[in-house]
């Protein structure tokens, strides 16, 4: 599951359309690789300008901070994969922040997959038949873990 927390000034992402557009672009980063769309959770967290400080100062331009947690798939220390995901994230965010003149930053953490459940179900292995079923249905359903398989 990718979890995105977007801390933004109140004037940024102020319409349902602007939120929907960014959430759709973020979701497409993951669905292109076969992850179910419902894995992707995006939370918009508006911040009054007086509550954001960068370098000890209120920013003069709108500042947006993205906190991303990857759980479904881990990149590990694979530099090429890290560069690939960073490029996809950059491209998805560019029209929503950079092109609007905002200052922005993000980081991506990886949480152990074994500490994740959806509606009480441990998710099936990446690219497994069970995960393909979740992708098709766009929801979590019970599945049977093959004997000896790891998550």
N, C-alpha and C positions, 0 to 999 in steps of 0.2 A: 504494500500500500504506500503510495506517495501521499504524504500529508503536507500541505502547503499552508503556512500561516503568513498572511500578507499584512504587515503593519504599514499603514499609509495615512497621509494627511486627509482630513475630512473632505477636502475638495477633490481629491483623486478617487476614482472609482465610485462616484457619487450616484450613478444611475444603475438600474438593474441591467441595462444593455452593456455598459462598460464592464461590469462584473462578469456577466455571462460570456462575453467575448474573450476575456482573459482566461476564465475557467475552461472554456472550450479549447483554447490554444494550449494551455497547460495539459489538459487531458489527452490531447492528440500526441504529445510527446511519448506517452506510455502505450496508448492503444495501437500505435503503429508497430509496436514490438509484441503485440498479442496480449497485453494485460487487459483485463476487463475494465471498462470505463468506471464501474462503481468502486473500484479500488482507489480512485483518485478523489481526495477530499481537499477542497480549497476553502479556507476561511479568510474573509476580509475583516480586518480589525482596524477601524478608523481611529486615528490618534489626533487629539487636539494639538495644534502647533506648539503650545506651551509644554507639551509632554515629551517632545522629541529633541534630543541633543546629540550632535555629532561633534566630537572633539571638544566637548564642553560648551558648545554654542548651539543656539537654535539655528537650524539651516536657513539660509536665505532663499533657497529654491526648495520645492517640494522634495521630500526624501522618502523613498519607499524601501522597506526592508523585507526580504523574503527569507523565511526560515523553512527549510525543506527537510523532511525525514523520509528516507527510503527504507522500506521494510521488505517488500515483495521480492526485489532483485537487488543483489549487492554487486558493486563494482570491484570491491577489494582494492588492491594496490595496482590495478591494471591501468597504467597511464593513458594508453590509447583509448580505452573505454571512458575514462574520466574526461578526456578532451572531447570525445564524441558527445557525451551527455551535456557537458558545459556548453558546447556549440548549439545543441538543440534548445537548451534553456535560454541562452542568449537570444537566439532567433525568435523564440516564442514571446519573450518579454519585450524585445526591442520596440514594436509598435505601440505597446501599452505604457512604456516608461521612458526609454531613451528618446524616442521620436517626439515625445511630449515635453522634453527638456528637463525631466525629473532626474535627480541624483538617486542612485539605487545600488543595492548590493544584495547578494544572496550567499547562503552556504547550504550544503547538503550533508546531512548526517545519515549514517546507516545503523539502524536498530536491528538487533538479532531477530530473525524471522520467527524463531520459536516463541517469542513473546508477543505474538500477534494473533488475534482471532476476529472473525466477523460473525456476528450473531451467534456466537458460541462455537463456530466451526473453525478449526485450524485450516488455513488455506492449502489447497493442493500444490504440489511441486510446480515450479515454473515450466510452462510449455507442456505440461502433462495433459492427458485426455480429460481429466477432471477439471483442470483449469480452463481448457477449451470450452467445456460445457458451461462453466461460470461465465466465460466471455459471451457465449451465445445467449444465455439467459439474462445476462447483466445483473446477476444477483448470486448470493451465496446459497448453495444447497448442500445437503449432506452428501458425502462421498466416502468411499471405502479405501483406506490406505492399504496398498498391496503389502503382503508380509515382507518384512525386511527392508521396506522402503524408508528413507528418511525424508523429512520435510525440508 
